[in-house]
């Protein structure tokens, strides 16, 4: 763990005593943001992606932060986020816990190629 001018902090992850990843956390009013979480591919057997997210959630909560922002949600690559306990997402006007809609929108995001496709997605959000 370290500090960057009092605003940012780092979470250091070690596997068998060896550095295998870290997270840079940026502090905002009301919450924190995980801005970078690289990890060494030699340690895939540890499921480091999940381990880092779990560590970030627990550590930021222990520091008194209520929210941890882990990046935008789009495309199939963001489906994992809805599996995180307590996950919420911004639907454009409010925070939502509708995980089924989130997953559906991520999957269908790959099909958005035109303005009409985007408007159909907007209509689905409006009717949630």
C-alpha positions as CSV (number, residue, x, y, z in Angstrom):
1,X,0.0,0.0,0.0
2,X,1.3,3.5,-0.8
3,X,0.0,7.0,-1.3
4,X,0.2,9.4,-4.2
5,X,0.0,13.0,-2.8
6,X,-2.7,11.9,-0.4
7,X,-5.4,11.5,-3.1
8,X,-4.6,8.2,-4.6
9,X,-3.5,5.0,-3.0
10,X,-2.2,1.7,-4.3
11,X,-3.2,-1.8,-3.3
12,X,-0.3,-4.3,-3.7
13,X,-1.1,-8.0,-4.3
14,X,1.4,-10.7,-3.6
15,X,1.3,-14.3,-4.5
16,X,3.5,-16.7,-2.5
17,X,5.4,-13.6,-1.3
18,X,6.0,-12.3,-4.8
19,X,4.5,-9.2,-6.4
20,X,1.9,-10.3,-8.8
21,X,-0.4,-7.3,-9.3
22,X,-1.5,-4.0,-7.9
23,X,-4.4,-1.5,-8.2
24,X,-4.2,2.3,-8.3
25,X,-7.2,3.8,-6.6
26,X,-8.3,7.4,-7.2
27,X,-10.2,9.0,-4.5
28,X,-13.3,11.1,-5.4
29,X,-16.0,12.8,-3.3
30,X,-18.3,10.0,-2.2
31,X,-16.4,7.1,-3.6
32,X,-13.2,5.7,-5.2
33,X,-12.3,4.6,-8.7
34,X,-10.0,1.7,-9.7
35,X,-8.1,3.3,-12.5
36,X,-5.5,0.6,-13.2
37,X,-5.2,-3.0,-12.1
38,X,-2.4,-4.8,-13.9
39,X,-1.4,-8.3,-12.9
40,X,1.3,-10.8,-14.0
41,X,0.0,-13.5,-16.3
42,X,2.3,-16.1,-14.7
43,X,-0.2,-16.1,-11.8
44,X,-3.3,-17.0,-13.8
45,X,-3.9,-20.0,-11.5
46,X,-4.8,-17.6,-8.7
47,X,-7.8,-16.0,-10.6
48,X,-6.1,-12.7,-10.0
49,X,-8.8,-10.6,-11.7
50,X,-11.4,-11.7,-9.2
51,X,-8.9,-11.6,-6.3
52,X,-8.0,-7.9,-7.2
53,X,-11.7,-6.9,-7.4
54,X,-12.5,-8.6,-4.1
55,X,-9.5,-7.0,-2.5
56,X,-10.4,-3.5,-3.9
57,X,-14.0,-3.9,-2.6
58,X,-13.0,-5.0,0.9
59,X,-10.2,-2.5,1.3
60,X,-12.1,0.6,0.0
61,X,-15.0,-0.3,2.3
62,X,-12.7,-0.7,5.3
63,X,-11.4,2.8,4.5
64,X,-15.0,4.1,4.8
65,X,-15.9,4.5,1.1
66,X,-19.3,3.5,0.1
67,X,-18.8,3.1,-3.7
68,X,-16.0,1.7,-5.9
69,X,-16.2,2.5,-9.6
70,X,-14.5,-0.2,-11.7
71,X,-15.0,1.3,-15.2
72,X,-17.6,1.5,-17.9
73,X,-19.9,-1.4,-18.7
74,X,-20.2,-2.3,-22.3
75,X,-19.8,-5.3,-24.6
76,X,-19.5,-8.9,-23.4
77,X,-16.2,-8.1,-21.8
78,X,-18.0,-6.3,-19.0
79,X,-20.4,-9.2,-18.1
80,X,-18.2,-10.2,-15.1
81,X,-19.1,-7.0,-13.3
82,X,-22.7,-8.1,-12.7
83,X,-21.4,-11.1,-10.7
84,X,-19.8,-8.8,-8.1
85,X,-21.9,-8.7,-4.9
86,X,-23.6,-5.4,-4.5
87,X,-23.0,-4.4,-8.1
88,X,-25.0,-1.4,-9.4
89,X,-24.7,0.4,-12.8
90,X,-25.7,3.8,-14.1
91,X,-28.4,3.5,-16.7
92,X,-28.1,7.1,-17.9
93,X,-30.5,8.6,-15.3
94,X,-30.2,6.6,-12.1
95,X,-28.4,3.7,-10.4
96,X,-29.8,0.3,-11.2
97,X,-29.5,-3.2,-9.7
98,X,-31.3,-4.8,-12.6
99,X,-28.5,-7.3,-13.4
100,X,-30.5,-9.1,-16.1
101,X,-30.9,-5.9,-18.1
102,X,-27.3,-5.0,-17.6
103,X,-26.1,-8.4,-18.9
104,X,-28.6,-8.1,-21.8
105,X,-27.3,-4.7,-22.8
106,X,-23.7,-5.8,-22.6
107,X,-24.4,-8.8,-24.9
108,X,-26.4,-6.7,-27.3
109,X,-23.9,-3.8,-27.3
110,X,-21.9,-5.7,-30.0
111,X,-24.9,-5.2,-32.3
112,X,-25.0,-1.4,-32.0
113,X,-23.7,-0.1,-35.3
114,X,-26.2,2.6,-36.3
115,X,-28.0,5.5,-34.6
116,X,-31.2,3.5,-34.8
117,X,-29.6,0.6,-33.0
118,X,-28.5,3.1,-30.3
119,X,-32.0,4.5,-30.0
120,X,-33.5,1.0,-29.6
121,X,-31.1,0.5,-26.7
122,X,-32.2,3.8,-25.2
123,X,-35.8,2.8,-25.5
124,X,-35.1,-0.5,-23.7
125,X,-33.5,1.5,-20.9
126,X,-36.4,3.9,-20.7
127,X,-38.8,1.0,-20.3
128,X,-36.9,-0.9,-17.6
